[in-house]
């Protein structure tokens, strides 16, 4: 079943032509830079996040860090500049890997007051070649991905500056599907935003969702057609799940990424981001109380 799921995700991304033809050239794979300063975090109760190490790569930007957690997982961690308790956000990459666009989204959430972690699901590999992205995704063990995301949640929940009841997740394309997977796997998750990600249809998994959901999809997405989105919404309603789902006319897959030069839709993107911000404000940020 895991292999079938990955093949379905790969098919969605390939059909949707997530490629970014005008993006500046980049190597097919890279490794994460070695940082200069390392600090140990307090021990975490959950075994999936033991031996946590946080590394500050640039002393001039101590709020931007690299964190090692779980069983070999690593992520891009960005901290708000305010003190006290914060909501937290897990940002899940597209099939390209941990590229600059993903880091920009993490930076955006941190600037809005979220302790933000973007797990590097490819363990240091990144590409702008659709063929390489397809192979990277197919070769990625799905159980490892799910474990990394669970470990990311547990790590954030363990931090003194995070309210563990106010943790959300957001993803796009491949990451949108895995954001939804996390909602089915982690009952403590408060909110999840799924942007044109693979949908869950198994009732046994849908009934496990406790998080509130937001979905943004494109009417011209060949991999996730509107009929499937409608059926997904109906299933969520049937099982009493709170969800706000919108399908954008004239938009296809990856319409929110400006690097997708042929498919980027600025108006739909502006509206989708407004919906995302309102959603997470309501479910997470507005519930923070600092004494």
C-alpha positions as CSV (number, residue, x, y, z in Angstrom):
1,X,0.0,0.0,0.0
2,X,2.9,2.4,0.8
3,X,4.4,1.9,-2.7
4,X,1.0,2.4,-4.3
5,X,0.5,5.7,-2.5
6,X,3.9,7.0,-3.6
7,X,3.2,6.0,-7.2
8,X,-0.1,7.9,-7.0
9,X,1.6,11.0,-5.7
10,X,4.2,10.8,-8.4
11,X,1.5,10.4,-11.0
12,X,-0.3,13.5,-9.7
13,X,2.9,15.6,-9.8
14,X,3.9,14.4,-13.2
15,X,0.5,14.9,-14.8
16,X,0.2,18.4,-13.3
17,X,3.6,19.4,-14.8
18,X,5.0,20.9,-11.6
19,X,8.2,21.7,-13.5
20,X,9.5,25.3,-13.4
21,X,11.1,26.0,-16.8
22,X,12.4,29.5,-16.1
23,X,13.9,28.8,-12.6
24,X,17.6,29.5,-12.3
25,X,19.7,26.4,-12.9
26,X,20.4,24.3,-9.8
27,X,22.3,21.1,-9.2
28,X,20.2,17.9,-9.1
29,X,21.3,17.2,-5.5
30,X,23.0,19.1,-2.7
31,X,23.8,18.5,0.9
32,X,22.9,20.8,3.8
33,X,25.6,23.2,4.9
34,X,27.5,22.4,8.0
35,X,26.7,24.9,10.8
36,X,29.0,26.6,13.2
37,X,27.3,26.6,16.6
38,X,25.6,23.7,18.3
39,X,23.3,23.7,21.3
40,X,21.6,20.7,22.9
41,X,17.9,20.8,23.5
42,X,16.3,19.3,26.7
43,X,15.5,15.6,26.4
44,X,12.2,14.7,24.8
45,X,9.9,12.1,26.3
46,X,9.0,10.5,22.9
47,X,11.6,8.1,21.6
48,X,11.2,9.4,18.1
49,X,12.8,12.7,19.0
50,X,15.7,11.7,21.3
51,X,19.2,13.2,20.8
52,X,17.8,16.4,19.4
53,X,20.5,18.9,18.3
54,X,19.9,22.4,17.2
55,X,22.5,24.2,15.1
56,X,22.9,27.9,14.4
57,X,24.4,28.3,11.0
58,X,24.8,32.1,11.1
59,X,25.4,33.8,14.4
60,X,23.9,37.0,12.8
61,X,20.6,35.2,12.4
62,X,20.2,33.1,15.5
63,X,16.5,32.6,14.9
64,X,17.3,30.5,11.8
65,X,18.6,27.1,12.7
66,X,19.1,23.5,11.6
67,X,17.6,20.9,13.9
68,X,18.4,17.2,13.9
69,X,15.6,15.1,15.5
70,X,14.0,11.7,15.2
71,X,15.8,8.9,13.5
72,X,18.1,10.8,11.2
73,X,15.7,13.5,10.4
74,X,16.8,17.1,9.9
75,X,14.8,20.3,9.4
76,X,14.9,24.0,8.8
77,X,13.8,25.7,12.0
78,X,12.8,29.4,12.1
79,X,11.9,31.1,15.4
80,X,9.7,34.2,15.9
81,X,11.4,37.3,17.3
82,X,8.9,37.6,20.1
83,X,9.2,35.9,23.5
84,X,6.7,33.7,25.3
85,X,4.5,30.8,24.1
86,X,3.8,30.6,20.4
87,X,1.8,28.4,18.0
88,X,3.9,26.1,15.8
89,X,3.9,25.2,12.1
90,X,5.2,22.2,10.2
91,X,5.9,23.2,6.6
92,X,6.0,20.2,4.2
93,X,8.0,20.5,0.9
94,X,6.9,20.0,-2.7
95,X,8.5,17.1,-4.6
96,X,11.5,19.3,-5.5
97,X,13.0,19.0,-2.0
98,X,14.0,21.6,0.6
99,X,14.6,24.4,-1.8
100,X,14.5,28.2,-1.4
101,X,10.8,28.5,-2.0
102,X,10.0,26.1,0.9
103,X,12.4,28.0,3.2
104,X,10.6,31.2,2.2
105,X,7.3,29.8,3.3
106,X,8.8,28.8,6.6
107,X,10.2,32.3,7.0
108,X,6.8,33.8,6.3
109,X,5.2,31.7,9.1
110,X,7.9,32.6,11.6
111,X,7.5,36.3,10.8
112,X,3.8,35.9,11.6
113,X,4.6,34.4,15.1
114,X,4.9,30.7,14.5
115,X,7.8,28.5,15.6
116,X,8.3,26.9,12.2
117,X,9.9,23.6,11.2
118,X,10.3,22.4,7.6
119,X,11.5,18.8,7.7
120,X,14.0,17.9,4.9
121,X,12.2,14.7,3.7
122,X,14.9,14.0,1.1
123,X,17.7,14.2,3.6
124,X,19.7,16.9,1.8
125,X,18.7,16.3,-1.8
126,X,17.1,18.9,-3.9
127,X,16.4,19.4,-7.6
128,X,14.6,21.5,-10.2
129,X,14.4,18.6,-12.7
130,X,11.0,16.9,-12.8
131,X,12.6,13.6,-13.7
132,X,15.0,13.7,-10.8
133,X,12.1,14.9,-8.5
134,X,10.1,11.9,-9.6
135,X,12.9,9.5,-8.8
136,X,13.6,11.2,-5.4
137,X,9.9,10.9,-4.4
138,X,9.6,7.3,-5.6
139,X,12.7,6.3,-3.7
140,X,11.6,7.9,-0.5
141,X,10.2,5.4,2.1
142,X,6.7,6.5,3.0
143,X,7.0,5.1,6.5
144,X,10.1,7.1,7.0
145,X,8.4,10.3,5.8
146,X,5.4,9.7,8.2
147,X,7.9,9.0,11.1
148,X,9.8,12.2,10.3
149,X,6.6,14.3,10.3
150,X,5.5,12.7,13.6
151,X,8.9,13.3,15.1
152,X,8.7,17.0,13.9
153,X,5.4,17.4,15.7
154,X,6.8,15.8,18.9
155,X,9.9,18.0,18.8
156,X,7.8,21.2,18.4
157,X,5.5,20.0,21.2
158,X,8.5,19.6,23.5
159,X,9.8,23.1,23.1
160,X,9.3,25.6,26.0
161,X,8.3,28.3,23.5
162,X,5.5,26.3,21.9
163,X,1.9,25.6,23.0
164,X,1.6,21.9,22.2
165,X,-2.1,22.2,21.7
166,X,-1.6,24.8,18.9
167,X,0.5,23.0,16.3
168,X,-0.5,23.0,12.6
169,X,0.8,21.7,9.3
170,X,0.8,23.0,5.7
171,X,2.0,21.5,2.5
172,X,1.8,21.9,-1.3
173,X,1.7,19.2,-4.0
174,X,3.5,16.1,-2.5
175,X,3.7,18.0,0.8
176,X,0.0,18.7,0.8
177,X,-0.7,14.9,0.7
178,X,1.7,14.3,3.5
179,X,0.2,17.2,5.5
180,X,-3.1,15.3,5.3
181,X,-1.4,12.1,6.2
182,X,-0.1,13.7,9.4
183,X,-3.7,14.8,10.2
184,X,-4.7,11.1,10.0
185,X,-1.7,9.9,12.0
186,X,-1.3,12.6,14.8
187,X,-4.4,13.1,17.0
188,X,-2.8,16.1,18.7
189,X,-2.5,18.1,15.5
190,X,-4.8,21.2,15.7
191,X,-5.0,22.3,12.1
192,X,-3.9,21.3,8.6
193,X,-3.8,23.2,5.3
194,X,-3.7,21.0,2.2
195,X,-2.8,22.7,-1.1
196,X,-3.5,20.5,-4.1
197,X,-2.2,17.4,-2.3
198,X,-3.3,13.8,-2.7
199,X,-6.5,13.0,-0.9
200,X,-7.4,10.4,1.6
201,X,-10.4,8.2,0.8
202,X,-10.2,5.4,3.3
203,X,-12.9,5.9,5.9
204,X,-10.7,4.2,8.6
205,X,-8.2,7.0,8.1
206,X,-10.6,9.9,7.7
207,X,-12.3,9.0,11.0
208,X,-9.0,9.4,12.8
209,X,-8.7,13.1,11.9
210,X,-9.0,15.5,14.8
211,X,-7.5,18.6,13.2
212,X,-9.5,21.2,11.4
213,X,-8.8,21.2,7.7
214,X,-8.4,23.8,5.0
215,X,-8.1,22.8,1.3
216,X,-7.1,24.8,-1.8
217,X,-7.4,23.0,-5.1
218,X,-7.4,23.9,-8.8
219,X,-10.3,23.1,-11.1
220,X,-7.9,22.3,-13.9
221,X,-5.7,20.0,-11.9
222,X,-5.5,16.8,-14.0
223,X,-4.2,14.7,-11.1
224,X,-6.8,15.8,-8.5
225,X,-9.9,16.6,-10.4
226,X,-12.8,18.6,-8.9
227,X,-15.0,15.6,-8.6
228,X,-12.5,13.9,-6.3
229,X,-12.2,17.1,-4.2
230,X,-16.0,17.2,-3.9
231,X,-16.2,13.5,-2.9
232,X,-13.4,14.2,-0.3
233,X,-15.4,17.1,1.1
234,X,-18.6,15.0,1.3
235,X,-16.7,12.2,3.1
236,X,-15.4,14.7,5.7
237,X,-18.9,16.0,6.2
238,X,-20.2,12.5,6.6
239,X,-17.8,11.8,9.4
240,X,-18.3,15.0,11.1
241,X,-14.9,16.6,10.3
242,X,-14.5,20.4,10.2
243,X,-13.2,21.4,6.8
244,X,-13.2,24.4,4.5
245,X,-12.4,23.4,0.9
246,X,-12.2,25.6,-2.2
247,X,-11.6,24.8,-5.8
248,X,-10.3,27.7,-8.0
249,X,-11.6,28.0,-11.5
250,X,-8.9,28.5,-14.1
251,X,-6.1,27.1,-11.8
252,X,-4.3,23.9,-12.2
253,X,-1.7,22.1,-10.0
254,X,0.9,24.1,-8.2
255,X,-0.9,27.4,-8.9
256,X,0.5,29.0,-5.8
257,X,4.2,28.8,-6.7
258,X,5.4,31.7,-8.8
259,X,8.3,29.5,-10.1
260,X,5.6,27.5,-11.9
261,X,5.7,30.1,-14.8
262,X,3.0,28.5,-16.9
263,X,0.6,27.6,-14.1
264,X,1.0,30.3,-11.5
265,X,-2.2,32.2,-10.8
266,X,-1.6,35.4,-8.8
267,X,-5.2,36.2,-8.0
268,X,-6.0,32.6,-6.9
269,X,-2.8,32.6,-4.9
270,X,-3.6,35.9,-3.1
271,X,-7.0,34.5,-2.2
272,X,-5.6,31.2,-1.1
273,X,-3.0,32.8,1.2
274,X,-5.7,35.1,2.7
275,X,-7.7,31.9,3.5
276,X,-4.7,30.2,4.9
277,X,-3.8,33.1,7.2
278,X,-7.4,33.5,8.4
279,X,-7.6,29.7,9.0
280,X,-4.5,29.5,11.1
281,X,-5.2,32.7,12.9
282,X,-8.6,31.3,14.0
283,X,-7.3,27.8,14.8
284,X,-3.9,28.6,16.2
285,X,-2.5,32.1,16.6
286,X,-5.6,33.8,18.1
287,X,-5.7,31.1,20.9
288,X,-2.3,32.0,22.3
289,X,-2.4,33.5,25.7
290,X,0.8,34.8,27.3
291,X,0.8,35.9,30.9
